Amino acid sequence: MKSSSLNEVKKELQTLSPKELAEMCIALAKYKKDNKEYLDYLLFEAHGKEDYIARIKEEIDEAFILMKGQGNLYYNKKSLRKVLRMISKYSKYIGEKTASIELLIYFCLKLKKSGIPFHESKLIVNMYEQQIKKITTLINSLHEDIRQDYADDLEQITG
């Protein structure tokens, strides 16, 4: 079955009453956890992005605390991928390149300072380098004034 285009959906939504829209939003939230989380972000968090980013950083901190107890690089790699999926999801919610850059830089700094011997695992090193490439690409797409602030942070990670 073919789904309608986004433009068609938008036009149809404009014809609905507020009550019908609310019912559809609730139905979407029940359907999938990601929809519920995104709706929660839009309703309660979108007005305070700095606080939201701070809470994401706290989640990253908690994940790294749990990783310290794991001596095995295999489990560390799995945990790091989980954190990166979380960062990717939350970055999509926020929808700003600067937030993505800030979270990825924070992740890389935490990995560097964590004490995890990630240089012993080629997979984790590749994962780390991939995040550096992502950060560089995002920084290069920003305006020149903002670019320099993040370039200094990137230097801190790579240097």
BELMO-V102152 format. One record per residue. N is the residue number from 1. PHI is phi in degrees with one decimal (* if undefined). OMEGA is omega in whole degrees, -180 to 180 (999 if undefined). Layout:
# BELMO-V102152
n={N	N}
phi={PHI	PHI}
omega={OMEGA	OMEGA}
This chain:
# BELMO-V102152
n={1	2	3	4	5	6	7	8	9	10	11	12	13	14	15	16	17	18	19	20	21	22	23	24	25	26	27	28	29	30	31	32	33	34	35	36	37	38	39	40	41	42	43	44	45	46	47	48	49	50	51	52	53	54	55	56	57	58	59	60	61	62	63	64	65	66	67	68	69	70	71	72	73	74	75	76	77	78	79	80	81	82	83	84	85	86	87	88	89	90	91	92	93	94	95	96	97	98	99	100	101	102	103	104	105	106	107	108	109	110	111	112	113	114	115	116	117	118	119	120	121	122	123	124	125	126	127	128	129	130	131	132	133	134	135	136	137	138	139	140	141	142	143	144	145	146	147	148	149	150	151	152	153	154	155	156	157	158	159}
phi={*	-90.3	-88.8	-73.1	-72.7	-61.9	-64.5	-64.6	-62.5	-60.0	-62.8	-67.4	-63.7	-67.5	-86.4	-84.7	-79.2	-57.7	-65.0	-65.5	-62.9	-62.2	-64.0	-65.9	-62.9	-65.1	-63.2	-63.7	-65.1	-72.9	-70.3	-147.9	-61.3	-61.2	-62.6	-64.7	-64.2	-68.4	-62.7	-61.2	-61.0	-62.3	-79.1	-115.1	-113.9	-60.8	-77.4	-125.6	-64.8	-64.4	-65.0	-63.2	-64.0	-62.9	-68.1	-63.9	-62.2	-64.0	-63.6	-63.7	-57.9	-61.6	-63.6	-70.7	-63.8	-65.0	-69.7	-60.6	-73.2	-88.4	-89.6	-89.7	-65.6	-61.5	-71.1	-62.3	-61.9	-63.3	-66.6	-64.6	-63.8	-63.2	-64.1	-66.0	-63.4	-62.6	-61.3	-62.0	-64.5	-67.2	-64.1	-62.7	-60.9	-69.5	75.0	-123.9	-63.4	-63.2	-66.9	-61.5	-60.8	-60.3	-69.9	-69.0	-63.4	-61.8	-59.7	-63.2	-62.8	-63.6	-64.6	-63.9	-90.9	-72.1	88.5	-71.4	-76.5	-69.9	-69.9	-81.8	-114.0	-61.4	-64.6	-70.9	-61.5	-63.0	-61.3	-61.6	-65.0	-63.7	-68.3	-61.8	-62.8	-61.2	-61.4	-60.4	-62.1	-64.8	-62.6	-66.0	-89.1	-88.3	-68.3	-57.8	-64.5	-76.9	-55.9	-65.7	-59.6	-76.3	-63.5	-64.6	-65.2	-64.4	-59.8	-63.6	-76.0	-81.1	-82.2}
omega={-177	178	-179	178	180	179	178	178	180	179	-180	179	180	-180	-176	176	178	180	179	177	180	179	178	178	179	178	177	-179	178	-173	-174	-178	180	178	-180	179	180	177	177	178	-177	-176	-169	-172	-171	-179	-180	-175	-179	178	-180	178	178	178	176	178	176	177	178	178	180	179	179	175	178	-179	-180	180	-180	179	-173	-180	178	180	175	180	180	179	178	177	179	179	179	176	179	179	180	-179	-179	177	176	179	-177	175	178	-180	-178	178	178	180	-178	-179	180	176	179	178	-178	177	180	179	-179	-176	-172	-176	176	-179	-174	179	178	-179	-180	-180	180	176	178	178	179	-180	177	178	176	178	180	180	-179	179	180	180	-179	179	-180	175	-174	-178	-179	-176	-176	179	-178	177	177	178	178	177	179	-180	-174	-177	999}
